[in-house]
C-alpha cells in the first residue's frame, strides 16, 4: 500500500482539515446556517482575489467560468482579441467563438509568454475602439509559462476593452492584484491553489463588467451573473449550491489566511526554484525559461528519452507519483510536475529522488536533491 503523491497541476492534494470540513452533515441550502456561511466565504474570497468587486461562486469547473464570462459580457459579433501561448489560452478563444463572437487569435510560440509589445501593438491599431474584450491566461499550465498580467494590462493603456483573465491555476499561489491592476474579470477554480476538490468556479466582476452585462445579448441561464448577484445579496445561490464544497472553501480560506497570502506566494516561488534547479542539475532541459516560468507547474523536456523512459508510467508504477504529460503537440515531449497548493519542501525532494532513481545512473543519485536542498537552505529573496 503506497502513499499516493499527486504532482499534477490540478486537481491538487487536499489538506486533512479541508477533507474533514467536507464531512459535515448536510444543511438546508435555503436556511440561516447556509446563508451565514455563504455570505462569509463570498466576502472572504475577495481577499484572495485582492478585490472589492463582487465575487460570484458557481458549482462549476474553471472552464464553466470561462464560458460564463463570455456569455455574460458580450454579444454575438463582438470583437474579442485572444492572446494565447498554450492549450488553455486557445480554449478561451474557442469558447468565445462558440458563442458567436468575432475572435481574433494572437498566438506566440509555446513555451514563451505573451509580451507587452505584442499587446501594445495590437491595441494601438484599434483606433476606432472596436475591440470589446481581451482574453489573457495568467498561468499557462500546458507549457509552464507565467504571463505578466500587470505589464500586459498596462500595455493596453486606457483602451475601453474589458480585460478578462483566466487565473484558474494561479489565484492564491501567484501575485494577482485584481483591483490595483484594473482587471475587469478574473475566473478561477477550486481545485488548484484553493486546495479543495474540483467543483467550484469563482469569478470576480468589476463595475465596468457589470455595465457590459446589462448590454450583453449572448444566451445564458444557469451562468447568469445578474441572477447570481441578486441571490448573493440574500446569501443564496440561484440554484442548488455545492454545499460540501462551500464547507471546504471556508476551511481552505482559514488555512490560507493562517499562512498569509504573501507567504504562500513566496512559498510557491521557492518550491518552483528548488525543483527547477534540481532538474537542471540532473541534465534536464526545462521547457520555459526561468524568467517567465510558472511558480505552480514545471514543464520538463523529455524528448531525449522517447523510446527509453516513459517518466509518467515509471514514476506512477514504482513510486505512486503522478505527474502530468504534455498536451496536444507536446504529448510525449514534456512532462509537467505540479507544485501548487498543499505542497511543501519534502514533496519536491520526494519527486526529485524518484526521478534520480528512474534515471538509474548512480552517479546522479542525490545530485538533484542536493541542488534543491541548497535552494531551500538559502531561501529566496523576493
VOGU-3710 file (C-alpha; in Angstrom, 3 decimals, decimal comma):
1> xxxxxxxxxx> 0,000/0,000/0,000  1,891/3,017/-1,322  1,025/6,565/-0,392  -0,172/8,448/-3,443  1,774/11,598/-4,360  -0,256/13,799/-6,706  2,159/16,085/-8,578  -0,056/17,396/-11,354  -1,192/20,995/-11,957  -4,635/20,107/-10,653
11> xxxxxxxxxx> -6,668/18,681/-9,117  -4,286/19,065/-6,221  -3,919/17,276/-2,918  -6,432/18,349/-0,277  -5,419/19,143/3,333  -6,869/16,902/6,017  -8,647/19,826/7,652  -10,471/20,551/4,416  -11,446/16,920/3,945  -12,855/16,819/7,474
21> xxxxxxxxxx> -14,826/20,006/6,847  -16,494/18,355/3,852  -17,749/15,553/6,090  -20,048/17,904/7,988  -23,735/16,925/7,923  -25,770/18,374/5,078  -27,719/21,540/5,844  -30,620/23,382/4,274  -29,216/25,426/1,401  -32,015/27,946/1,934
31> xxxxxxxxxx> -31,664/28,111/5,696  -29,986/30,599/8,000  -26,902/28,430/8,596  -26,014/28,237/4,908  -26,884/31,886/4,310  -24,462/32,972/7,003  -21,715/30,667/5,684  -22,180/31,662/2,043  -22,064/35,377/2,828  -18,887/34,791/4,821
41> xxxxxxxxxx> -16,982/32,847/2,150  -18,177/35,198/-0,603  -16,667/38,086/1,342  -13,524/36,255/2,491  -12,606/35,070/-1,002  -12,299/38,701/-2,098  -9,062/38,881/-0,095  -7,555/36,159/-2,300  -8,708/37,918/-5,475  -7,423/41,149/-3,906
51> xxxxxxxxxx> -10,584/42,923/-4,924  -13,538/44,840/-3,580  -15,578/43,713/-6,565  -18,338/41,122/-6,383  -17,101/37,531/-6,437  -19,653/35,013/-7,648  -19,426/31,307/-6,819  -20,953/28,599/-9,008  -20,950/24,789/-8,914  -18,571/24,508/-11,854
61> xxxxxxxxxx> -15,198/23,642/-13,280  -12,942/26,546/-14,180  -13,919/26,171/-17,826  -17,502/26,882/-16,831  -16,390/30,244/-15,501  -14,589/30,972/-18,754  -17,835/30,285/-20,577  -19,813/32,329/-18,063  -17,530/35,332/-18,585  -18,067/35,246/-22,340
71> xxxxxxxxxx> -21,811/34,667/-22,107  -22,423/37,476/-19,632  -20,231/40,243/-21,020  -20,587/40,160/-24,790  -22,987/39,935/-27,679  -22,758/37,911/-30,889  -20,450/39,618/-33,366  -18,405/41,481/-30,730  -14,697/41,606/-31,488  -12,664/39,795/-28,857
81> xxxxxxxxxx> -8,884/39,522/-29,042  -7,378/36,362/-27,578  -3,705/36,376/-26,638  -2,641/32,754/-26,301  0,543/30,826/-25,535  -0,893/27,357/-24,948  -3,835/24,992/-24,683  -5,882/26,989/-22,190  -5,447/30,286/-23,988  -6,752/28,544/-27,095
91> xxxxxxxxxx> -9,668/27,140/-25,111  -10,775/30,608/-24,048  -10,841/31,667/-27,707  -12,767/28,521/-28,672  -15,440/29,328/-26,098  -15,832/32,892/-27,375  -16,196/31,618/-30,938  -18,791/29,059/-29,847  -20,954/31,918/-28,544  -20,774/33,832/-31,802
101> xxxxxxxxxx> -18,111/36,407/-31,000  -15,700/37,530/-33,678  -12,439/36,247/-32,249  -9,016/37,423/-33,327  -6,354/34,982/-32,177  -2,865/36,275/-31,495  -0,580/33,381/-30,641  3,027/33,117/-29,546  5,324/30,120/-29,617  4,514/27,580/-26,915
111> xxxxxxxxxx> 6,990/27,872/-24,091  7,183/31,640/-24,417  4,977/34,322/-22,809  2,750/36,999/-24,274  4,821/40,174/-24,440  3,782/43,728/-23,698  4,948/44,786/-27,151  2,573/42,350/-28,844  -0,363/43,646/-26,821  0,580/47,309/-27,220
121> xxxxxxxxxx> 0,961/46,958/-30,980  -2,490/45,413/-31,432  -4,215/47,875/-29,134  -2,657/50,876/-30,886  -4,019/49,585/-34,198  -7,567/49,766/-32,841  -8,077/53,480/-33,423  -11,866/53,063/-33,673  -12,019/51,163/-30,357  -13,758/48,189/-31,938
131> xxxxxxxxxx> -12,246/45,611/-29,587  -14,792/44,785/-26,878  -12,742/42,351/-24,831  -9,235/40,988/-24,374  -8,532/37,467/-23,081  -5,385/36,577/-21,146  -4,244/33,389/-19,422  -2,254/34,244/-16,314  -0,594/30,885/-15,768  -0,486/28,589/-18,814
141> xxxxxxxxxx> -0,180/25,136/-17,272  0,143/23,374/-20,624  3,583/24,937/-21,103  4,641/26,053/-17,611  4,603/29,737/-18,566  3,554/32,658/-16,379  2,316/35,759/-18,188  2,998/39,225/-16,764  -0,612/40,308/-16,361  0,306/43,585/-14,687
151> xxxxxxxxxx> 2,546/44,555/-17,599  0,090/43,328/-20,226  -2,707/45,348/-18,649  -0,509/48,448/-18,576  0,312/47,903/-22,251  -3,385/48,360/-23,043  -3,354/51,882/-21,656  -6,802/53,435/-21,441  -8,387/51,300/-24,147  -12,013/50,600/-23,117
161> xxxxxxxxxx> -11,969/46,861/-23,880  -12,822/44,597/-20,967  -9,827/42,725/-19,572  -10,620/39,113/-18,713  -8,031/36,900/-17,044  -8,034/33,139/-16,638  -6,407/32,730/-13,221  -7,620/29,187/-12,661  -4,143/27,837/-11,935  -2,669/30,979/-10,386
171> xxxxxxxxxx> -5,177/32,506/-7,970  -3,956/32,028/-4,415  -0,440/30,993/-5,451  0,813/33,820/-7,660  0,610/37,571/-7,210  -2,610/38,836/-8,777  -3,882/42,263/-7,719  -7,270/42,431/-9,387  -8,220/45,977/-8,429  -4,768/47,552/-8,485
181> xxxxxxxxxx> -4,096/46,146/-11,954  -7,584/47,141/-13,164  -8,680/43,702/-14,276  -12,375/43,557/-15,062  -12,987/39,831/-14,701  -10,892/37,104/-13,093  -12,007/33,475/-13,343  -10,768/30,730/-11,033  -11,449/27,163/-9,926  -11,393/25,382/-6,598
191> xxxxxxxxxx> -9,032/22,516/-7,425  -5,718/24,365/-7,652  -4,223/26,697/-5,032  -7,513/26,877/-3,123  -6,824/23,264/-2,124  -10,306/21,810/-2,374  -11,700/19,196/-4,763  -12,968/20,179/-8,215  -16,462/21,568/-8,289  -16,464/25,282/-7,548
201> xxxxxxxxxx> -15,974/28,039/-10,094  -15,333/31,600/-8,957  -15,392/34,871/-10,849  -14,795/38,485/-9,843  -16,787/41,133/-11,702  -15,850/44,824/-11,870  -18,230/47,754/-12,190  -17,282/48,092/-15,870  -18,053/44,434/-16,359  -21,466/44,821/-14,702
211> xxxxxxxxxx> -22,296/47,597/-17,157  -21,333/45,292/-20,019  -23,505/42,548/-18,522  -26,514/44,847/-18,774  -25,984/45,111/-22,531  -24,981/41,507/-23,246  -27,128/39,650/-25,774  -25,476/36,246/-25,580  -27,648/33,397/-24,272  -27,288/32,301/-20,659
221> xxxxxxxxxx> -29,458/30,812/-17,990  -27,532/28,788/-15,412  -24,486/31,078/-15,748  -26,428/34,347/-15,471  -24,315/36,773/-13,411  -27,244/39,055/-12,656  -29,254/36,196/-11,150  -26,233/35,127/-9,105  -25,666/38,647/-7,786  -29,319/39,073/-6,852
231> xxxxxxxxxx> -29,218/35,781/-4,942  -25,891/36,626/-3,294  -27,439/39,723/-1,764  -29,700/37,325/0,160  -26,845/34,926/0,970  -28,103/32,365/-1,514  -27,417/30,924/-4,953  -29,936/30,892/-7,807  -29,922/27,089/-7,911  -28,743/24,283/-5,648
241> xxxxxxxxxx> -25,201/25,012/-4,417  -22,418/22,501/-3,798  -22,898/22,684/-0,026  -19,997/20,417/0,967  -17,690/22,367/-1,330  -18,667/25,574/0,450  -17,732/23,938/3,762  -14,400/23,061/2,165  -13,828/26,571/0,819  -14,470/28,068/4,239
251> xxxxxxxxxx> -11,825/25,814/5,789  -9,307/26,306/2,986  -9,619/30,077/3,346  -8,826/29,725/7,042  -5,645/27,849/6,084  -4,741/30,487/3,510  -5,194/33,340/5,975  -3,246/31,479/8,671  -0,230/31,145/6,373  -0,776/34,544/4,787
261> xxxxxxxxxx> -1,207/35,157/1,071  2,174/36,872/0,788  3,893/33,892/2,399  2,030/31,476/0,136  3,225/33,360/-2,944  6,818/33,212/-1,646  6,474/29,504/-0,890  5,397/28,718/-4,439  8,325/30,667/-5,862  10,725/28,811/-3,604
271> xxxxxxxxxx> 9,303/25,385/-4,447  9,476/26,144/-8,164  13,069/27,356/-7,967  14,191/24,329/-5,961  12,568/21,877/-8,359  13,969/23,642/-11,412  17,495/23,746/-10,009  17,254/20,089/-9,089  16,109/19,102/-12,567  18,771/21,200/-14,272
281> xxxxxxxxxx> 21,473/19,582/-12,141  20,298/16,209/-13,493  20,765/17,414/-17,061  17,130/18,100/-17,971  16,118/20,939/-20,263  13,174/22,942/-18,959  10,515/23,995/-21,437  10,087/27,551/-20,113  12,950/29,874/-19,234  13,427/30,874/-15,609
291> xxxxxxxxxx> 12,388/34,486/-16,208  8,848/33,527/-17,166  8,500/30,095/-15,583  5,335/29,258/-13,674  5,541/29,062/-9,869  2,881/26,328/-9,853  3,946/23,847/-12,546  7,239/22,974/-14,212  7,319/21,644/-17,776  10,284/19,335/-18,385
301> xxxxxxxxxx> 11,590/18,443/-21,844  11,823/14,645/-22,006  12,078/14,311/-25,773  15,606/12,876/-25,467  14,158/9,941/-23,540  11,459/8,967/-26,044  11,548/5,203/-26,531  13,806/4,834/-23,489  11,979/6,070/-20,392  8,308/6,885/-20,005
311> xxxxxxxxxx> 8,579/9,063/-16,921  4,855/9,282/-16,275  4,468/5,499/-16,180  7,743/4,852/-14,361  7,029/7,338/-11,573  3,490/6,050/-11,167  4,299/2,345/-11,228  7,336/2,389/-8,952  6,702/5,300/-6,598  2,976/6,063/-6,965
321> xxxxxxxxxx> 3,865/9,608/-8,000  1,510/11,036/-10,602  2,846/13,720/-12,933  1,108/15,145/-15,992  2,102/14,555/-19,593  2,201/17,034/-22,432  -0,948/18,131/-24,239  -1,684/18,261/-27,962  1,552/18,902/-29,899  3,595/18,489/-26,698
331> xxxxxxxxxx> 2,268/14,998/-25,987  5,206/12,686/-25,329  7,646/15,599/-25,437  7,273/17,029/-21,949  6,112/16,055/-18,509  4,550/18,599/-16,180  5,245/18,484/-12,461  2,732/20,366/-10,338  3,743/22,176/-7,164  0,639/24,136/-6,315
341> xxxxxxxxxx> -1,487/24,368/-3,202  -0,888/21,814/-0,462  2,795/21,221/-1,309  5,927/21,551/0,806  9,706/21,126/0,564  9,651/17,369/1,147  7,227/16,917/-1,758  9,805/18,496/-4,064  12,661/16,394/-2,683  10,446/13,320/-2,994
351> xxxxxxxxxx> 9,819/13,730/-6,720  13,460/14,609/-7,444  14,633/11,498/-5,618  12,192/9,362/-7,606  13,379/10,898/-10,891  17,009/10,187/-9,966  16,168/6,539/-9,299  14,156/6,338/-12,516  17,154/7,582/-14,490  19,125/4,738/-12,901
361> xxxxxxxxxx> 22,525/6,399/-13,101  24,131/6,047/-9,680  26,427/8,994/-10,405  23,302/11,172/-10,398  21,915/9,818/-7,126  21,410/12,703/-4,732  22,512/15,342/-7,217  19,073/16,809/-7,897  18,071/16,530/-4,257  21,260/18,311/-3,195
371> xxxxxxxxxx> 20,646/21,196/-5,611  17,108/21,602/-4,276  18,245/21,369/-0,661  20,707/24,175/-1,328  17,893/26,383/-2,616  15,752/25,600/0,417  18,590/26,311/2,845  19,476/29,601/1,182  15,838/30,671/0,929  14,531/33,063/-1,654
381> xx> 14,698/36,827/-1,780  11,631/38,303/-3,393
//
